């Protein structure tokens, strides 16, 4: 927002207009329940149990009437957090500039009341209509026994969270017209999960893109992420910002993640490091594809296999026995329940079947140390130093040097290892080309960013990794997901166990020609169950 603009804390979203009927309801209900701007009155008889239908109706009507009237304190007195609600509701009319509010309740379900809001936002002689839907829940006050609105910022607007604020004024940054690598315009409407990314790109590159600011109603977030525009009152002049996204790949990624809850995917171009797609399907709106920090399961075996080969422990066709169990410093590790042991297995065979015990049995071989996996990740794959400059916020993985049982767990993508789809797509890109090329979403020439450098892999190591991934896609755990894909293909599956969760996180990474992709679906099961189909759909569109 421009300088001097006041801030309306998120809670104040409905204010100012009331017709005679609404005011009458407000006065009647106030008399019945003892609420109103004067605060909560004591009920004659303290009630208990869930609020009844009459209480739900009376409380919500009183709350809506005060809200429409612009009586923030009065509306707040019908909530279970009068202090926060009052500040938000009172600040709404003055700072967010929203007035002429009319609230229409919908059909009540139990103690939940859906409603729609129609209002007008006015600023400096300009006005625009605003409309949206939300809902509230009526609960029993623990100390008073009164029926009260269960206060959440989302009552005011479904996109609001704790600490958020509403602001109407001159935009902090000019708008942008983000385009893909071929000049196709990228919009939130067509690519919904790109919304937070586009907001961040605007905040970071709006001025550099050459636009001029307009006037907007926005959500200003407490966590300092980019503002979320809700309504444009006066158009600014958008600047044009070219990204590395491929519209076709992005469209496939958007559709693929919608099939699975809490899922994310990233696609990159291995020959350049350009990000071709980033998509998330999550309740919290978090860009887990770029910023997630979770265990990647057996997809990490790509890095572990590279460590074993680079240190001369074994090779693709060398020994990697797969016993039923493996014990490392008092902790016993097992394989999937249906995996047959194979004491004569090669590394390629144990890799394509994703045998945990084979990798754990090899990590105590000389010259490996507690730091060997960390060194491989940092020096060869460019991971874990916190210095990737993708153009937006991102996490470049963590592979800490670990002793004890975590040394073994890290080798199979558990323990203290943390990754996300961006880092695992990059791992695959490095594995199949031998060169680390830091992924990026905005060309570094725009702002002079220095991209992360790393040694990359020896040619023979990369050749072995690529061949093992090919075998996994055609004969191993990735076969079902990759069936039907033409060209040069490869894959690695992963299932990451999460404390307290009955179902593991599903991970999958793969390549097809010059596209690498990785996906995760939290609590999605085995790698091929959820993440596999997502990656396959993206690869199918990508080359």
C-alpha positions as CSV (number, residue, x, y, z in Angstrom):
1,X,0.0,0.0,0.0
2,X,1.1,3.6,-0.5
3,X,2.5,5.7,2.3
4,X,0.0,7.1,4.8
5,X,-2.6,4.5,4.1
6,X,-4.3,3.2,7.3
7,X,-4.6,-0.6,7.8
8,X,-7.8,-2.4,8.6
9,X,-7.1,-5.5,10.6
10,X,-8.6,-8.5,8.9
11,X,-11.6,-9.0,11.1
12,X,-13.3,-5.8,10.1
13,X,-15.0,-6.8,6.9
14,X,-18.6,-5.9,7.2
15,X,-19.7,-2.5,8.1
16,X,-22.0,0.5,7.7
17,X,-25.4,-0.1,6.0
18,X,-28.5,-1.1,7.7
19,X,-32.2,-0.8,6.7
20,X,-34.9,-0.3,9.2
21,X,-35.7,-4.0,9.4
22,X,-32.2,-5.0,10.3
23,X,-31.9,-2.4,13.0
24,X,-35.2,-3.6,14.5
25,X,-34.0,-7.2,14.6
26,X,-30.8,-6.0,16.3
27,X,-32.7,-4.1,19.0
28,X,-35.1,-7.0,19.7
29,X,-32.4,-9.6,20.0
30,X,-30.3,-7.4,22.1
31,X,-33.1,-7.1,24.6
32,X,-33.5,-10.9,24.6
33,X,-29.9,-12.0,24.9
34,X,-28.4,-9.1,26.8
35,X,-25.8,-8.2,24.1
36,X,-25.2,-5.1,22.1
37,X,-22.5,-2.4,22.2
38,X,-22.8,-2.2,25.9
39,X,-21.3,-5.7,26.2
40,X,-22.7,-9.1,27.3
41,X,-25.4,-9.1,29.9
42,X,-25.9,-11.9,32.3
43,X,-28.4,-14.6,31.2
44,X,-31.3,-15.2,33.6
45,X,-30.5,-18.9,33.5
46,X,-27.1,-20.2,32.4
47,X,-27.6,-22.7,29.7
48,X,-25.4,-25.6,28.7
49,X,-24.9,-27.9,25.8
50,X,-24.9,-27.0,22.1
51,X,-26.9,-23.9,21.2
52,X,-30.4,-24.6,20.0
53,X,-31.9,-23.5,16.6
54,X,-33.5,-20.4,18.2
55,X,-30.2,-19.3,19.8
56,X,-28.3,-19.8,16.6
57,X,-30.8,-17.7,14.7
58,X,-31.0,-15.0,17.3
59,X,-27.3,-14.7,17.8
60,X,-26.4,-14.6,14.1
61,X,-29.2,-12.1,13.3
62,X,-28.0,-9.8,16.1
63,X,-24.4,-10.2,15.0
64,X,-25.2,-9.4,11.3
65,X,-27.4,-6.4,12.2
66,X,-24.7,-4.8,14.3
67,X,-22.2,-5.5,11.6
68,X,-24.3,-3.9,8.9
69,X,-25.0,-0.9,11.2
70,X,-21.2,-0.3,11.6
71,X,-21.3,-1.0,15.3
72,X,-18.1,-3.0,15.6
73,X,-18.1,-3.2,19.4
74,X,-21.8,-4.3,19.4
75,X,-21.1,-7.0,16.8
76,X,-18.1,-8.1,18.8
77,X,-20.2,-8.6,21.9
78,X,-21.9,-11.5,20.2
79,X,-18.6,-13.3,19.7
80,X,-16.4,-15.4,22.0
81,X,-13.4,-13.0,21.4
82,X,-14.8,-9.5,21.8
83,X,-11.5,-7.8,21.9
84,X,-10.1,-9.1,18.6
85,X,-13.4,-9.1,16.9
86,X,-14.1,-5.5,18.0
87,X,-10.8,-4.2,16.7
88,X,-11.2,-5.9,13.3
89,X,-14.8,-5.0,12.8
90,X,-14.4,-1.4,13.9
91,X,-11.3,-0.8,11.7
92,X,-13.0,-2.2,8.7
93,X,-15.2,0.7,7.7
94,X,-12.5,3.4,8.2
95,X,-9.4,1.7,6.7
96,X,-10.7,-0.9,4.3
97,X,-13.2,1.6,3.1
98,X,-16.0,-0.9,2.8
99,X,-19.6,0.3,3.3
100,X,-23.2,-0.2,2.2
101,X,-22.9,-3.7,3.5
102,X,-25.8,-6.1,3.2
103,X,-25.6,-9.6,4.7
104,X,-27.9,-12.4,3.6
105,X,-28.0,-15.5,5.7
106,X,-28.3,-18.9,4.0
107,X,-29.8,-22.2,5.2
108,X,-28.6,-23.0,8.7
109,X,-27.0,-26.4,9.2
110,X,-26.8,-27.3,12.9
111,X,-24.9,-24.4,14.4
112,X,-23.4,-23.2,11.2
113,X,-24.8,-20.2,9.3
114,X,-23.6,-19.6,5.7
115,X,-24.1,-16.1,4.4
116,X,-23.3,-13.8,1.5
117,X,-22.0,-10.3,1.6
118,X,-22.7,-7.5,-0.8
119,X,-21.0,-4.2,-0.2
120,X,-19.3,-1.2,-1.8
121,X,-15.6,-0.2,-1.6
122,X,-15.0,3.5,-1.9
123,X,-11.7,5.3,-2.2
124,X,-10.9,8.9,-3.4
125,X,-14.1,9.3,-5.4
126,X,-14.0,5.8,-6.9
127,X,-16.3,2.9,-5.9
128,X,-16.7,-0.7,-6.8
129,X,-19.1,-3.4,-5.7
130,X,-17.8,-6.3,-3.5
131,X,-19.5,-9.6,-3.0
132,X,-18.5,-13.0,-1.5
133,X,-19.7,-15.8,0.7
134,X,-18.6,-16.9,4.1
135,X,-20.0,-18.7,7.2
136,X,-20.0,-18.6,11.0
137,X,-20.6,-21.1,13.7
138,X,-22.4,-20.4,17.0
139,X,-21.0,-22.0,20.1
140,X,-21.8,-21.9,23.8
141,X,-19.8,-19.4,25.9
142,X,-17.8,-21.4,28.5
143,X,-18.2,-18.9,31.3
144,X,-21.5,-17.1,30.4
145,X,-23.4,-19.9,28.9
146,X,-24.5,-17.5,26.1
147,X,-24.8,-18.4,22.5
148,X,-21.9,-16.7,20.8
149,X,-20.3,-16.5,17.3
150,X,-17.1,-18.6,17.3
151,X,-14.7,-15.9,16.2
152,X,-12.3,-16.5,13.3
153,X,-10.9,-14.0,10.8
154,X,-12.4,-16.2,8.1
155,X,-15.9,-15.1,9.3
156,X,-15.1,-11.8,7.8
157,X,-13.7,-13.2,4.5
158,X,-12.8,-16.9,3.8
159,X,-9.2,-15.9,2.7
160,X,-8.3,-14.2,6.0
161,X,-6.2,-15.8,8.6
162,X,-5.0,-14.8,12.1
163,X,-3.2,-11.5,12.1
164,X,-4.1,-10.6,8.5
165,X,-5.3,-7.1,7.7
166,X,-7.5,-5.5,5.0
167,X,-6.2,-2.4,3.3
168,X,-7.6,-0.2,0.5
169,X,-5.3,2.3,-1.1
170,X,-2.6,2.7,-3.7
171,X,-0.9,-0.6,-4.5
172,X,2.5,-1.2,-2.9
173,X,3.6,-2.6,-6.3
174,X,2.5,-2.0,-9.9
175,X,0.5,-4.9,-11.4
176,X,2.4,-7.4,-13.7
177,X,1.4,-9.3,-16.7
178,X,3.3,-12.5,-16.1
179,X,3.9,-14.6,-19.3
180,X,5.3,-18.0,-19.9
181,X,8.4,-18.8,-21.9
182,X,6.5,-18.4,-25.2
183,X,4.6,-15.2,-24.2
184,X,1.4,-16.8,-23.1
185,X,-0.2,-14.8,-20.3
186,X,-0.4,-16.6,-16.9
187,X,-3.5,-15.7,-14.8
188,X,-4.8,-16.9,-11.5
189,X,-8.1,-17.7,-13.1
190,X,-6.6,-20.2,-15.6
191,X,-3.8,-21.5,-13.3
192,X,-5.3,-21.2,-9.8
193,X,-2.3,-22.7,-7.9
194,X,0.0,-20.1,-9.5
195,X,-1.9,-17.4,-7.5
196,X,0.5,-17.1,-4.6
197,X,3.5,-17.3,-7.0
198,X,2.1,-14.5,-9.2
199,X,1.5,-12.4,-6.1
200,X,5.1,-12.9,-5.0
201,X,6.4,-12.1,-8.5
202,X,4.5,-8.9,-8.5
203,X,5.8,-7.9,-5.1
204,X,9.4,-8.6,-6.0
205,X,9.5,-7.5,-9.6
206,X,6.6,-5.1,-10.1
207,X,8.7,-2.0,-10.3
208,X,11.4,-3.7,-12.5
209,X,8.8,-4.9,-14.9
210,X,7.9,-1.2,-15.7
211,X,4.3,-0.8,-14.6
212,X,2.5,1.9,-12.5
213,X,0.4,1.2,-9.4
214,X,-3.4,1.3,-9.2
215,X,-5.8,1.3,-6.2
216,X,-6.8,-2.0,-4.6
217,X,-8.4,-3.7,-1.7
218,X,-5.9,-6.3,-0.5
219,X,-5.2,-8.7,2.3
220,X,-2.0,-7.8,4.0
221,X,-0.7,-11.0,5.5
222,X,0.7,-11.3,9.0
223,X,3.5,-13.7,7.8
224,X,4.7,-11.0,5.4
225,X,4.0,-13.0,2.3
226,X,2.9,-11.0,-0.8
227,X,-0.4,-9.1,-0.5
228,X,-3.5,-10.9,-1.9
229,X,-5.6,-8.5,-4.1
230,X,-9.3,-8.8,-3.6
231,X,-10.7,-5.9,-5.7
232,X,-9.2,-3.4,-8.1
233,X,-10.8,0.1,-7.9
234,X,-8.4,1.8,-10.3
235,X,-6.3,-0.1,-12.8
236,X,-2.6,0.5,-12.8
237,X,-0.4,-0.1,-15.8
238,X,0.9,-3.7,-15.7
239,X,4.5,-4.4,-16.5
240,X,5.4,-7.5,-18.5
241,X,7.4,-10.2,-16.7
242,X,8.7,-13.2,-18.6
243,X,9.0,-16.4,-16.6
244,X,10.4,-19.9,-17.4
245,X,7.0,-21.5,-17.1
246,X,5.6,-23.6,-20.0
247,X,1.8,-23.0,-20.2
248,X,1.1,-26.5,-21.4
249,X,3.1,-28.2,-18.7
250,X,1.6,-25.9,-16.1
251,X,-1.9,-26.7,-17.2
252,X,-1.1,-30.4,-16.9
253,X,0.4,-29.9,-13.5
254,X,-2.7,-28.0,-12.3
255,X,-5.0,-30.7,-13.4
256,X,-2.8,-33.5,-12.0
257,X,-2.5,-32.2,-8.5
258,X,-6.3,-31.6,-8.2
259,X,-6.7,-35.4,-8.2
260,X,-4.9,-35.8,-4.9
261,X,-5.2,-34.0,-1.6
262,X,-2.2,-32.1,-0.2
263,X,-0.2,-32.7,-3.3
264,X,2.5,-30.7,-5.1
265,X,4.6,-31.0,-8.2
266,X,7.5,-29.2,-10.0
267,X,8.9,-29.8,-13.5
268,X,12.3,-28.5,-14.7
269,X,14.3,-28.5,-17.9
270,X,17.5,-30.5,-17.1
271,X,19.5,-28.9,-19.8
272,X,19.0,-25.4,-18.5
273,X,17.5,-25.5,-14.9
274,X,14.4,-23.6,-16.0
275,X,11.2,-24.3,-14.0
276,X,8.5,-25.4,-16.4
277,X,5.7,-25.9,-13.9
278,X,4.9,-25.5,-10.2
279,X,1.5,-26.5,-8.8
280,X,0.0,-27.2,-5.4
281,X,-3.3,-28.6,-4.2
282,X,-3.4,-27.8,-0.5
283,X,-5.9,-26.5,2.0
284,X,-3.4,-24.0,3.5
285,X,-2.3,-22.5,0.2
286,X,1.3,-23.1,1.1
287,X,3.8,-23.4,-1.8
288,X,5.1,-26.8,-0.6
289,X,6.4,-27.5,-4.1
290,X,9.1,-24.9,-3.5
291,X,9.2,-24.4,0.2
292,X,8.2,-27.7,1.7
293,X,10.6,-29.3,4.2
294,X,9.7,-33.0,4.6
295,X,11.3,-36.4,4.3
296,X,11.5,-37.6,0.6
297,X,11.5,-41.3,1.3
298,X,13.3,-43.5,-1.2
299,X,13.6,-40.9,-3.9
300,X,16.7,-39.9,-1.8
301,X,18.3,-43.2,-2.9
302,X,19.3,-41.4,-6.1
303,X,21.7,-39.3,-4.1
304,X,22.7,-42.3,-1.9
305,X,23.4,-44.4,-4.9
306,X,25.6,-41.6,-6.3
307,X,27.5,-41.5,-3.0
308,X,28.1,-45.3,-3.1
309,X,29.3,-45.2,-6.7
310,X,31.5,-42.1,-6.3
311,X,33.2,-43.5,-3.2
312,X,33.9,-46.9,-4.9
313,X,31.6,-48.9,-2.6
314,X,29.7,-50.5,-5.4
315,X,28.4,-49.9,-8.9
316,X,25.3,-50.4,-10.9
317,X,26.2,-54.0,-11.6
318,X,28.1,-54.5,-8.4
319,X,26.8,-56.2,-5.2
320,X,24.0,-54.7,-3.1
321,X,22.4,-57.6,-1.2
322,X,18.8,-57.2,-0.2
323,X,18.2,-59.1,3.1
324,X,14.8,-59.0,4.9
325,X,16.2,-56.7,7.7
326,X,19.2,-54.6,8.3
327,X,20.4,-53.4,11.7
328,X,22.4,-50.2,12.2
329,X,23.5,-49.2,15.7
330,X,20.7,-51.0,17.4
331,X,17.9,-49.9,15.0
332,X,16.4,-52.5,12.7
333,X,15.1,-51.5,9.3
334,X,12.8,-53.5,7.0
335,X,11.6,-53.5,3.5
336,X,8.0,-53.3,2.1
337,X,6.1,-56.3,3.3
338,X,5.8,-57.9,-0.1
339,X,9.4,-57.6,-1.1
340,X,11.3,-60.9,-1.6
341,X,14.9,-60.9,-0.2
342,X,17.7,-61.3,-2.6
343,X,21.2,-61.8,-1.2
344,X,22.7,-61.8,-4.7
345,X,21.1,-58.5,-5.8
346,X,23.1,-55.8,-7.7
347,X,22.7,-52.1,-6.9
348,X,20.5,-51.7,-10.0
349,X,18.2,-54.5,-8.8
350,X,18.0,-53.1,-5.3
351,X,17.4,-49.6,-6.7
352,X,14.6,-50.6,-9.1
353,X,12.8,-52.6,-6.3
354,X,13.6,-49.8,-3.8
355,X,15.2,-52.2,-1.2
356,X,15.9,-50.3,2.0
357,X,18.1,-52.9,3.6
358,X,20.5,-53.0,0.6
359,X,21.4,-49.3,1.0
360,X,21.6,-49.5,4.8
361,X,24.0,-52.5,4.6
362,X,26.3,-50.6,2.4
363,X,26.6,-47.3,4.4
364,X,29.2,-48.7,6.8
365,X,31.6,-49.6,4.1
366,X,34.9,-47.7,3.9
367,X,35.6,-44.9,3.1
368,X,32.1,-43.7,4.0
369,X,31.6,-41.5,7.1
370,X,28.7,-39.7,8.8
371,X,29.4,-36.7,6.5
372,X,29.6,-38.6,3.2
373,X,25.9,-38.2,2.2
374,X,26.0,-34.5,3.1
375,X,29.1,-34.0,1.0
376,X,27.6,-35.8,-2.0
377,X,24.4,-33.7,-1.7
378,X,26.1,-30.4,-1.4
379,X,29.1,-30.8,-3.7
380,X,27.5,-32.9,-6.5
381,X,23.8,-32.0,-6.4
382,X,23.9,-28.4,-5.1
383,X,21.7,-29.1,-2.1
384,X,21.5,-27.9,1.4
385,X,23.4,-24.6,1.6
386,X,20.4,-22.3,1.6
387,X,21.7,-20.3,-1.4
388,X,19.4,-21.1,-4.3
389,X,18.0,-17.9,-6.0
390,X,15.0,-19.1,-8.0
391,X,13.3,-15.8,-8.2
392,X,10.9,-16.5,-5.4
393,X,11.2,-18.0,-1.9
394,X,12.4,-21.6,-2.0
395,X,14.1,-24.2,0.2
396,X,17.1,-26.1,-1.3
397,X,17.0,-29.2,0.9
398,X,18.8,-30.3,4.1
399,X,21.0,-33.3,4.4
400,X,22.8,-32.9,7.7
401,X,25.8,-35.1,8.7
402,X,24.2,-37.6,11.1
403,X,25.5,-40.2,13.4
404,X,23.6,-43.1,15.1
405,X,20.5,-44.5,13.6
406,X,19.9,-41.3,11.6
407,X,22.9,-42.0,9.4
408,X,21.0,-45.1,8.1
409,X,17.7,-43.4,8.0
410,X,19.1,-40.5,6.0
411,X,20.3,-42.9,3.3
412,X,16.7,-44.0,2.6
413,X,15.2,-40.5,2.8
414,X,14.0,-40.6,6.4
415,X,15.8,-39.4,9.5
416,X,16.8,-35.8,9.3
417,X,16.7,-35.4,5.5
418,X,14.3,-32.7,4.3
419,X,13.3,-32.1,0.6
420,X,10.5,-30.8,-1.6
421,X,9.4,-31.5,-5.2
422,X,11.7,-28.6,-6.4
423,X,14.8,-30.2,-4.9
424,X,13.9,-33.7,-6.0
425,X,13.2,-32.6,-9.6
426,X,16.6,-31.0,-9.5
427,X,18.2,-34.2,-8.2
428,X,16.8,-36.1,-11.1
429,X,18.0,-33.4,-13.6
430,X,21.5,-33.6,-12.1
431,X,21.4,-37.4,-12.1
432,X,20.6,-37.7,-15.8
433,X,22.8,-34.9,-17.2
434,X,25.7,-35.1,-14.7
435,X,25.6,-31.3,-14.4
436,X,24.0,-29.3,-11.6
437,X,22.0,-26.4,-12.9
438,X,20.2,-24.5,-10.2
439,X,16.5,-24.3,-11.0
440,X,15.0,-20.9,-11.5
441,X,11.6,-19.4,-12.3
442,X,12.7,-15.9,-13.3
443,X,15.7,-15.4,-15.6
444,X,18.7,-14.2,-13.4
445,X,19.5,-11.5,-16.0
446,X,16.5,-9.6,-14.8
447,X,18.0,-8.7,-11.4
448,X,21.6,-9.9,-11.7
449,X,21.1,-12.9,-9.3
450,X,24.0,-15.3,-9.0
451,X,22.8,-18.9,-9.3
452,X,24.2,-21.6,-7.1
453,X,27.2,-23.6,-8.5
454,X,28.2,-27.2,-7.7
455,X,30.6,-29.7,-9.1
456,X,28.0,-32.1,-10.6
457,X,28.6,-35.8,-11.2
458,X,31.3,-37.8,-13.0
459,X,30.1,-38.9,-16.4
460,X,30.2,-42.6,-15.5
461,X,28.2,-42.0,-12.3
462,X,25.5,-40.0,-14.1
463,X,25.3,-42.8,-16.8
464,X,24.7,-45.4,-14.1
465,X,22.1,-43.4,-12.3
466,X,20.2,-42.7,-15.5
467,X,20.2,-46.3,-16.5
468,X,19.0,-47.4,-13.0
469,X,16.2,-44.9,-13.3
470,X,15.3,-46.2,-16.7
471,X,15.1,-49.7,-15.3
472,X,12.9,-48.5,-12.5
473,X,10.5,-46.9,-15.0
474,X,10.3,-50.0,-17.2
475,X,10.8,-53.0,-14.8
476,X,10.6,-51.7,-11.2
477,X,8.4,-49.8,-8.8
478,X,7.8,-46.9,-11.3
479,X,6.5,-49.1,-14.1
480,X,2.8,-48.8,-13.5
481,X,2.9,-45.0,-13.3
482,X,5.2,-44.6,-16.3
483,X,3.4,-47.1,-18.6
484,X,2.4,-45.5,-21.9
485,X,5.1,-42.8,-21.9
486,X,7.3,-42.7,-25.0
487,X,10.8,-41.5,-25.4
488,X,13.7,-41.8,-23.0
489,X,12.1,-42.3,-19.5
490,X,13.2,-43.0,-16.0
491,X,11.8,-42.9,-12.5
492,X,12.3,-43.4,-8.7
493,X,9.5,-44.0,-6.2
494,X,9.4,-43.1,-2.5
495,X,7.2,-43.6,0.5
496,X,8.1,-41.5,3.5
497,X,6.8,-42.5,6.9
498,X,5.6,-39.7,9.1
499,X,5.4,-39.8,12.9
500,X,1.8,-40.1,14.0
501,X,0.4,-40.8,10.6
502,X,-1.0,-44.2,9.6
503,X,-0.4,-43.6,5.9
504,X,3.0,-42.6,4.4
505,X,3.7,-39.7,2.1
506,X,3.8,-40.6,-1.5
507,X,6.8,-39.4,-3.5
508,X,7.8,-39.9,-7.2
509,X,10.4,-38.4,-9.4
510,X,11.1,-39.1,-13.1
511,X,12.2,-37.8,-16.4
512,X,11.2,-38.0,-20.0
513,X,13.6,-36.7,-22.6
514,X,14.6,-33.1,-21.5
515,X,11.9,-32.8,-18.7
516,X,12.4,-33.8,-15.1
517,X,9.5,-33.7,-12.6
518,X,8.9,-34.6,-8.9
519,X,5.8,-34.8,-6.9
520,X,4.6,-35.5,-3.3
521,X,1.2,-36.2,-1.9
522,X,1.2,-36.1,1.8
523,X,-0.4,-39.2,3.3
524,X,-0.9,-40.4,-0.3
525,X,0.5,-43.9,0.3
526,X,3.2,-45.6,-1.9
527,X,5.1,-43.6,-4.4
528,X,3.2,-45.0,-7.4
529,X,-0.2,-44.5,-5.8
530,X,-0.6,-40.7,-5.9
531,X,2.7,-38.9,-6.8
532,X,3.4,-41.3,-9.6
533,X,0.3,-40.4,-11.7
534,X,1.0,-36.7,-11.1
535,X,4.5,-36.9,-12.4
536,X,3.5,-39.1,-15.4
537,X,0.8,-36.5,-16.4
538,X,3.3,-33.7,-16.3
539,X,5.9,-35.6,-18.2
540,X,3.3,-36.6,-20.8
541,X,2.6,-32.9,-21.4
542,X,6.2,-31.8,-21.2
543,X,8.0,-33.3,-24.2
